[in-house]
């Protein structure tokens, strides 16, 4: 093996000590070197003059001067013949071709049979903090990739996307098209790194997983079900482990793929400890053909850096989503999510005009703002094996249609919501009997049912028009204010006129339908058997998401902890249901169920007919308290002061099965603490809980409720300094199982 010295030759382009960097995207004087500067971070890319590769040159804490980064004249000299320089280089868009043996984002076959790419820099455009860099294949000059960079300055987020174009008569077959690569240098000293991911299953979504990053290993995160899926979430965080804990001051690089279909994130650690992350649309059964004038738009891959641990990453990512809603679809992103009632648990599919009016009256008396009619309202829907696709009101249940119910709900001062599952059809439906060809299928293959349903081929214009016409006409004729859009099975048997492009086509067709519905001015909740479709792309288009079908409060604590790393609290629907779950021997106090659901957008799913007068009064009391600080928990910054432990991760006798959150307004004038103790087998008292993000010399009123919404267990005053340094005592959580407390702080 030949050994070479590792040498960088440096050339500085127009960079002087006086070139102070302001926030935004700045190009060097001569170009080919760009600084993406947010409030606290910098991301630098540049073109190697000798060979025209586009490299990442820096990502981390904010730089102050353009002179801080210099541009290499050429790639570093190889360490050895088995370690090509281009493989070690931090390419922004590493493709399959040449001496590249690391993770690649793009694979293409040309008409002449060539299967490798050789992209070089050819152009760049910078306009209003939007940078576009064009890469072109050396030999096939009609093959172009435009890389897009934008930034969220306040939230320290870099947004990257790409467009692949065919500009000449030559056609191309693309077999892999991920969006971007991110590069992280090895940690300083002897520090180690771990990968934090979100994995799970139906009714067990977003479980936080931690994986040590060992040199020479790769981790693949993915969904291949046509949706983001509950099995994994398109999110990563690479965290230094020099110190541990939710609020440890350690470096975290984090990101998420904004795509509501198949996705893939690969985290590769090389033998030197450098980390490369690639991500975008999954390449499983992927294929896309481009002819002259055609293009393929790749989804956004967002990422950021913070020195403030996972807590800092959560704050930046959730605030980014809230601050960057699609305002054409979400007209008032600052609006609070209403307290809703959904009667699924009360009647399931046995709904009718009488029982729904009765339930609506009880909901309004209780304090709900929104009444939602779930599954069972449409033609032929008496069980889950029939009716899907026939979105016409069942006149045996609602003789005069749904408008009388909607009018009644509106008259009670509430909004009216309706459940749909428009992408699905039951074989036992008029739609399927008339159009069996409208589902994804192969003529010679079995059509595979899940939950007794098949998937409509909404990439077809006629199918999409049918779905849109029925949903939109129902919204307009009935007066619907809220849509819960469900999807209860994955894609399969994806025979379609689009061929392998169907995986992209279905997602884009879904987006088109969502946009049509949202332009009617309704609130929209995304759902897929729980949290199976809650990626960043759909979160920016809609108003709320359903994290899980599991409403057990102890399970929800863990699900909501994981979900909170990405989903803003005002978008996370949290329901109080009848003592829920598959364990009938465990009784969860009403107070505990409410307090867990206070963490996001409160909803009620209990059968109100089974509640006693005293229980209805307690429900009403807790809803009233929630509304008094609804703006804090929904729009404030969420911190987990004590993370909910898994059953096999007991910490100590005093902290076992404890979880504590704190939500605080941005001006730090108001805060809400939610504290939970699932078990206390040794009845040791909890140590004081030290709060965060308060004004040290300000005085706060402190009101605490535990099991009764009509009376506080503590009322007093404390300074912010005392609350943060001495802490808050919660003796109410010492003995009884499933104890909880709510603390409301307001600056005096």
Secondary structure, 3 states (H helix, E strand, C coil): CCECCCCCCEECCCCCCCCECCCEEEECCCCCEEEEECCCEEEEEEECCCCCCEEEEEEEECCCEHHHCCEECCCCCCCECCECHHHHCCECCCECCCCCCCCCCEEEEECCCCCCCCEEEEEEEEECCEEEEEEEECCCCCEEEEEEEEEECCCCEEEEEEEEEECCCCCEEEEEEEEEEEEECCCCCCCCEEEEEEECCCCCCCEEEEEECCCCEEEEEEECCCCCCCCECCEEEEEECCCCCCCCCCCEEEEEEECCCCEEEEEEECCCCCEEEEEEECCCCCCEEECCCCEEEEEEEEEEEECCHHHHHHHHHHHHHHHCCCCCCCCCCCCCCCCEEECHHHHCCCCCHHHHHHHHHHHHHHCCCEEEECCCCECCCCCCCECCCCCCECCCCCCCCCHHHHHHHHHCCCEEEEEECCCEECCECHHHHHCHHHECCCCCCCCCCECCEEEECCCCHHHHHHHHHHHHHHHHHHCCCEEEECCCCCCCCCCCCCHHHHHHHHHHHHHHHHHHHHCCCCEEEECECCECCCCHHHHCCCCEEECCCCCCHHHHHHHHHHHCCCCCHHHEEEEECCCCCCCCCCCCCHHHHHHHHCCCEEEECCCHHHCCHHHHHHHHHHHHHHHHCHHHHHHCEEEEEECCCCCCCCCCCCCCCEEEEEEECCCCCEEEEEEEECCCCCCCCCCCECCCCCCCCCEEEEEEECCCCCCCCEEEEEEHHHHHHCCECCHHHCCCCCEEEEEEEEEC
